[in-house]
């Protein structure tokens, strides 16, 4: 796994944990904690989207490059008939 894959995996685990969290309204400061948890979740989801977009862009570019390399035999280009 690449570093980016590990980060995405960890962020997804964080989001899952925050989704499982149950607010304890009887506790002092719980409203503040719940607000911060929601903000943290939003930041994590945004970062996941950023990282996965970068990964898919890189995969697309690499596929395009490797496709070009694989079809180029080094000879003169042939005209399609």
C-alpha positions, 0 to 999 in steps of 0.5 A: 500500500502506498502512503496515500492509500494508508492515509485514505484508509486511516481517514475512512476509519476515523469517519466510521468511528465518528459515525458510530459515536453517540452524543451524551447530551447529559455530559458537560461540554457535549455540544461542543464536542459533538460540533468539533466531531462533526467538523473533524468528520467533514475535514476527513471526508474532504481530504479523502475526496482530494486524495482519491481524486489525485490517485485516480488522476495519477492512475489515468495519466499512467494508463495513458502513458503506458498505453502509448508506450505499449503501442509504439514499436519505435518504427515510423508511424503507419498511415491507417488504410 
